[in-house]
Amino acid sequence: MKSTPKGPGTPARATSTNRPAPARPGATTAVRAKNSRATQDFFRGIVSEMRRVTWPSREEWVAATILTVVLVVGVGVFTYVVDLTFGEIFSLLTGGAR
């Protein structure tokens, strides 16, 4: 919303830029120290949680990987066979036109 001049020749006020008010001179140091402590606490929390994780053994990891690969290949083969089957069915229904 524009402000109107108070009289002839008086310029309108500048619009607000939504900038925060300037902080006290010592406040930036305190804010930085607080942010630094919060960041350190965050990373310490990550390390603490990662130590609590129960990691799979090598045998479990290999078995899970093999199972994943077999399932992906199986789903791929199944999809391929279903695609061929439906292709043949539609081919018979439409008289061979594709």
VMD Tcl script that draws the C-alpha trace (Angstrom):
set ca {
  {0.00 0.00 0.00}
  {1.44 3.36 -1.01}
  {1.57 6.14 1.47}
  {0.28 9.48 0.36}
  {2.42 12.62 0.58}
  {1.61 15.04 3.39}
  {1.61 17.99 1.08}
  {2.64 19.18 -2.33}
  {6.26 18.34 -3.09}
  {6.62 15.96 -0.12}
  {7.92 12.55 -1.25}
  {6.12 9.38 -0.23}
  {7.66 7.21 2.51}
  {9.87 4.32 1.47}
  {8.22 0.93 1.64}
  {9.23 -1.58 4.28}
  {11.87 -4.13 3.21}
  {10.98 -6.78 5.84}
  {14.53 -6.69 7.20}
  {15.02 -7.61 10.83}
  {15.91 -4.84 13.20}
  {19.64 -4.42 13.76}
  {20.86 -6.42 16.72}
  {22.88 -5.16 19.64}
  {26.63 -5.16 19.00}
  {27.35 -8.10 21.36}
  {24.30 -10.11 20.29}
  {25.87 -11.55 17.14}
  {28.62 -13.23 19.17}
  {26.07 -14.73 21.54}
  {23.90 -15.93 18.65}
  {26.90 -17.51 16.92}
  {27.94 -19.25 20.13}
  {24.40 -20.56 20.63}
  {24.23 -21.81 17.01}
  {27.66 -23.43 17.36}
  {26.57 -25.29 20.51}
  {23.34 -26.38 18.83}
  {25.26 -27.67 15.80}
  {27.72 -29.57 18.00}
  {24.86 -31.10 19.99}
  {23.16 -32.13 16.75}
  {26.23 -33.97 15.46}
  {26.91 -35.54 18.86}
  {23.33 -36.83 18.79}
  {23.89 -38.33 15.34}
  {27.04 -40.14 16.50}
  {25.24 -41.36 19.63}
  {22.32 -42.75 17.61}
  {24.62 -44.41 15.07}
  {26.36 -46.26 17.91}
  {23.01 -47.66 19.03}
  {22.19 -49.11 15.61}
  {22.31 -52.88 15.35}
  {24.30 -53.44 12.18}
  {23.79 -56.71 10.23}
  {26.59 -59.23 10.10}
  {28.36 -59.89 6.81}
  {26.38 -63.10 6.32}
  {23.06 -61.30 6.84}
  {24.13 -58.51 4.48}
  {25.14 -60.96 1.73}
  {21.92 -62.99 2.15}
  {19.77 -59.86 1.95}
  {21.63 -58.67 -1.15}
  {21.24 -62.02 -2.91}
  {17.54 -62.13 -2.01}
  {17.05 -58.61 -3.39}
  {18.78 -59.42 -6.68}
  {16.80 -62.66 -7.08}
  {13.51 -60.89 -6.40}
  {14.29 -58.08 -8.86}
  {15.19 -60.60 -11.58}
  {12.07 -62.65 -10.76}
  {9.77 -59.64 -11.00}
  {11.45 -58.64 -14.27}
  {10.94 -62.10 -15.79}
  {7.33 -62.20 -14.56}
  {6.64 -58.78 -16.10}
  {8.24 -59.86 -19.38}
  {6.15 -63.05 -19.56}
  {2.92 -61.19 -18.74}
  {3.75 -58.59 -21.41}
  {4.33 -61.30 -24.02}
  {1.12 -63.08 -23.02}
  {-1.03 -59.97 -23.25}
  {0.69 -59.02 -26.51}
  {-0.27 -62.36 -28.02}
  {-3.83 -62.12 -26.69}
  {-4.32 -58.64 -28.17}
  {-2.67 -59.78 -31.38}
  {-5.22 -62.60 -31.72}
  {-8.10 -60.25 -30.88}
  {-7.08 -57.59 -33.39}
  {-6.15 -59.99 -36.19}
  {-2.39 -59.51 -35.92}
  {-2.41 -55.73 -36.41}
  {-0.15 -53.80 -34.04}
}
mol new
graphics top color blue
foreach p $ca { graphics top sphere $p radius 0.5 }
foreach p [lrange $ca 0 end-1] q [lrange $ca 1 end] { graphics top cylinder $p $q radius 0.2 }
display resetview
